[in-house]
Amino acid sequence: MSNDLSLAAISLAKEADARREELERGRRIPSDLSRRAGDAGLFRQLLSTELGGLGRSAADWFRLGVDMARWEASFSWIITQAAGTWRRTSQPLILHSPRPFC
């Protein structure tokens, strides 16, 4: 699972890098990238397995974030900061929403 997660994360970071103009113009992560990051488990990294998360260590989470940042730092920052915020919804990830994030 860890290798699959790493491969998915790096693949998404490379794609985000290729779409850098779109990210900068929209000032957000495109919904398809956000959805695929969620599907890959990137938003569940720091949640315990009892809560449906991956139960990864902080060190593993950090290393994956560094690896992703080699491609697109803004994308990596958003993904790593939301690594313990998984929610069961198909709504796009909006970090400045006045509503609670759960």
Backbone as CSV, one residue per row, in Angstrom:
resi,resn,N_x,N_y,N_z,CA_x,CA_y,CA_z,C_x,C_y,C_z
1,MET,0.821,-1.198,0.000,0.000,0.000,0.000,0.864,1.261,0.000
2,SER,1.910,1.277,0.795,2.752,2.459,0.897,3.384,2.803,-0.449
3,ASN,3.855,1.783,-1.177,4.448,2.028,-2.491,3.390,2.529,-3.471
4,ASP,2.182,1.939,-3.434,1.095,2.405,-4.300,0.745,3.859,-3.991
5,LEU,0.708,4.205,-2.694,0.410,5.572,-2.294,1.481,6.526,-2.809
6,SER,2.725,6.139,-2.671,3.836,6.974,-3.149,3.776,7.168,-4.661
7,LEU,3.515,6.091,-5.380,3.425,6.192,-6.836,2.277,7.110,-7.254
8,ALA,1.132,6.968,-6.596,-0.014,7.833,-6.908,0.298,9.285,-6.575
9,ALA,0.920,9.520,-5.431,1.241,10.883,-5.007,2.209,11.555,-5.972
10,ILE,3.246,10.844,-6.369,4.231,11.416,-7.289,3.603,11.655,-8.660
11,SER,2.783,10.729,-9.111,2.099,10.894,-10.392,1.213,12.146,-10.382
12,LEU,0.462,12.335,-9.292,-0.393,13.520,-9.185,0.430,14.804,-9.091
13,ALA,1.540,14.756,-8.364,2.399,15.939,-8.251,3.007,16.303,-9.607
14,LYS,3.402,15.299,-10.372,3.925,15.568,-11.715,2.849,16.185,-12.605
15,GLU,1.637,15.661,-12.503,0.544,16.226,-13.295,0.247,17.661,-12.856
16,ALA,0.262,17.907,-11.546,0.039,19.269,-11.050,1.120,20.204,-11.583
17,ASP,2.355,19.724,-11.650,3.440,20.529,-12.190,3.191,20.861,-13.668
18,ALA,2.715,19.875,-14.427,2.423,20.094,-15.839,1.258,21.072,-16.015
19,ARG,0.415,21.176,-14.994,-0.758,22.056,-15.060,-0.579,23.305,-14.192
20,ARG,0.664,23.678,-13.949,0.984,24.786,-13.041,0.253,26.078,-13.399
21,GLU,0.190,26.415,-14.677,-0.506,27.648,-15.082,-1.970,27.612,-14.664
22,GLU,-2.598,26.459,-14.840,-4.004,26.306,-14.441,-4.157,26.485,-12.931
23,LEU,-3.259,25.902,-12.147,-3.316,26.035,-10.689,-3.141,27.500,-10.287
24,GLU,-2.178,28.175,-10.893,-1.917,29.573,-10.547,-3.052,30.485,-10.991
25,ARG,-3.588,30.239,-12.167,-4.679,31.060,-12.681,-5.940,30.884,-11.815
26,GLY,-6.255,29.660,-11.464,-7.445,29.385,-10.661,-7.237,29.572,-9.164
27,ARG,-5.984,29.653,-8.733,-5.619,29.808,-7.320,-6.236,28.718,-6.448
28,ARG,-6.312,27.514,-7.009,-6.817,26.358,-6.274,-6.373,25.076,-6.983
29,ILE,-6.503,23.978,-6.272,-6.234,22.674,-6.861,-7.454,22.300,-7.703
30,PRO,-7.284,21.967,-8.973,-8.435,21.565,-9.785,-9.172,20.384,-9.147
31,SER,-10.479,20.382,-9.302,-11.294,19.378,-8.614,-10.937,17.953,-9.020
32,ASP,-10.522,17.744,-10.267,-10.162,16.375,-10.656,-8.908,15.900,-9.927
33,LEU,-7.930,16.782,-9.721,-6.732,16.402,-8.966,-7.065,16.160,-7.499
34,SER,-7.889,17.020,-6.936,-8.302,16.856,-5.542,-9.048,15.536,-5.353
35,ARG,-9.957,15.235,-6.260,-10.734,13.992,-6.176,-9.818,12.770,-6.280
36,ARG,-8.878,12.811,-7.219,-7.964,11.675,-7.381,-7.018,11.537,-6.202
37,ALA,-6.620,12.652,-5.606,-5.792,12.579,-4.395,-6.577,11.918,-3.264
38,GLY,-7.850,12.277,-3.148,-8.694,11.646,-2.140,-8.889,10.172,-2.406
39,ASP,-9.129,9.828,-3.656,-9.310,8.414,-4.021,-8.055,7.598,-3.721
40,ALA,-6.892,8.218,-3.855,-5.626,7.530,-3.592,-5.352,7.365,-2.097
41,GLY,-6.093,8.085,-1.254,-5.889,7.987,0.193,-5.008,9.074,0.772
42,LEU,-4.636,10.062,-0.031,-3.709,11.076,0.454,-4.289,11.948,1.563
43,PHE,-5.615,12.083,1.628,-6.230,12.877,2.688,-6.488,12.054,3.948
44,ARG,-6.153,10.766,3.909,-6.370,9.891,5.065,-5.058,9.407,5.672
45,GLN,-3.953,9.953,5.249,-2.649,9.454,5.685,-2.483,9.456,7.197
46,LEU,-2.870,10.536,7.849,-2.600,10.688,9.279,-3.739,10.233,10.178
47,LEU,-4.847,9.807,9.584,-5.953,9.291,10.397,-5.653,7.853,10.800
48,SER,-6.065,7.495,11.994,-5.843,6.128,12.453,-6.671,5.154,11.610
49,THR,-6.227,3.931,11.586,-6.957,2.912,10.825,-8.345,2.681,11.420
50,GLU,-8.501,2.899,12.714,-9.805,2.740,13.357,-10.832,3.742,12.825
51,LEU,-10.348,4.872,12.320,-11.229,5.907,11.775,-11.295,5.867,10.248
52,GLY,-10.757,4.806,9.659,-10.792,4.680,8.212,-9.586,5.264,7.513
53,GLY,-8.594,5.663,8.297,-7.396,6.247,7.711,-6.331,5.215,7.406
54,LEU,-5.184,5.701,6.989,-4.071,4.824,6.638,-3.123,4.596,7.807
55,GLY,-3.205,5.422,8.841,-2.373,5.247,10.024,-0.885,5.380,9.763
56,ARG,-0.515,6.230,8.819,0.907,6.406,8.504,1.592,7.226,9.593
57,SER,2.874,7.019,9.736,3.639,7.792,10.718,3.869,9.207,10.193
58,ALA,4.145,10.119,11.108,4.435,11.496,10.714,5.679,11.548,9.827
59,ALA,6.638,10.690,10.092,7.859,10.667,9.281,7.552,10.242,7.841
60,ASP,6.718,9.219,7.669,6.345,8.772,6.318,5.540,9.850,5.593
61,TRP,4.624,10.492,6.316,3.824,11.592,5.756,4.750,12.720,5.283
62,PHE,5.715,13.080,6.114,6.638,14.162,5.789,7.473,13.821,4.554
63,ARG,8.032,12.608,4.534,8.871,12.200,3.398,8.082,12.234,2.079
64,LEU,6.840,11.766,2.130,6.022,11.790,0.918,5.749,13.230,0.478
65,GLY,5.509,14.115,1.440,5.306,15.525,1.113,6.533,16.148,0.463
66,VAL,7.706,15.805,0.953,8.954,16.316,0.366,9.119,15.784,-1.052
67,ASP,8.839,14.498,-1.231,8.951,13.912,-2.576,7.990,14.583,-3.558
68,MET,6.766,14.853,-3.111,5.790,15.521,-3.968,6.217,16.952,-4.283
69,ALA,6.786,17.636,-3.307,7.173,19.044,-3.472,8.282,19.216,-4.502
70,ARG,9.019,18.166,-4.784,10.045,18.262,-5.830,9.410,18.565,-7.184
71,TRP,8.129,18.237,-7.325,7.423,18.468,-8.584,6.592,19.742,-8.530
72,GLU,5.706,19.861,-7.566,4.855,21.059,-7.478,4.611,21.352,-6.000
73,ALA,5.283,22.359,-5.490,5.288,22.634,-4.055,3.922,23.040,-3.510
74,SER,3.172,23.850,-4.224,1.865,24.289,-3.726,0.899,23.117,-3.597
75,PHE,0.877,22.270,-4.602,0.043,21.076,-4.561,0.427,20.206,-3.371
76,SER,1.715,19.998,-3.190,2.201,19.184,-2.079,1.779,19.769,-0.735
77,TRP,1.889,21.078,-0.595,1.536,21.713,0.672,0.061,21.482,0.990
78,ILE,-0.810,21.684,0.006,-2.247,21.486,0.231,-2.534,20.041,0.617
79,ILE,-1.952,19.112,-0.109,-2.207,17.693,0.156,-1.702,17.309,1.540
80,THR,-0.501,17.727,1.891,0.037,17.331,3.193,-0.717,17.991,4.342
81,GLN,-1.150,19.223,4.172,-1.875,19.898,5.247,-3.266,19.304,5.454
82,ALA,-3.806,18.675,4.427,-5.136,18.067,4.530,-5.061,16.561,4.771
83,ALA,-3.894,16.065,5.136,-3.684,14.613,5.249,-4.438,13.959,6.394
84,GLY,-5.052,14.718,7.253,-5.833,14.140,8.339,-7.250,14.667,8.357
85,THR,-7.734,15.102,7.192,-9.029,15.781,7.153,-10.046,15.075,6.276
86,TRP,-9.862,13.810,6.041,-10.749,13.080,5.138,-12.196,13.212,5.564
87,ARG,-13.068,13.365,4.588,-14.497,13.416,4.849,-15.214,12.657,3.746
88,ARG,-16.365,12.140,4.030,-17.107,11.341,3.058,-18.028,12.243,2.253
89,THR,-17.476,12.853,1.238,-18.259,13.721,0.370,-17.566,13.846,-0.966
90,SER,-18.293,14.196,-1.962,-17.691,14.405,-3.276,-17.480,15.885,-3.553
91,GLN,-17.754,16.739,-2.561,-17.551,18.175,-2.752,-16.065,18.474,-2.894
92,PRO,-15.711,19.466,-3.716,-14.297,19.813,-3.863,-13.730,20.369,-2.559
93,LEU,-12.446,20.199,-2.400,-11.756,20.693,-1.221,-11.590,22.201,-1.321
94,ILE,-12.228,22.928,-0.415,-12.108,24.383,-0.375,-11.638,24.744,1.032
95,LEU,-10.425,25.254,1.122,-9.831,25.484,2.440,-10.284,26.782,3.083
96,HIS,-10.886,27.701,2.348,-11.277,28.966,2.942,-12.777,29.039,3.192
97,SER,-13.436,27.913,3.239,-14.877,27.873,3.440,-15.230,28.282,4.871
98,PRO,-16.290,29.088,5.063,-16.709,29.464,6.412,-17.370,28.294,7.154
99,ARG,-17.718,27.237,6.425,-18.332,26.073,7.068,-17.255,25.188,7.685
100,PRO,-17.593,24.434,8.720,-16.608,23.494,9.308,-16.128,22.505,8.264
101,PHE,-14.900,22.090,8.390,-14.269,21.189,7.431,-14.343,19.756,7.912
102,CYS,-15.542,19.236,8.067,-15.696,17.816,8.422,-17.092,17.355,8.137
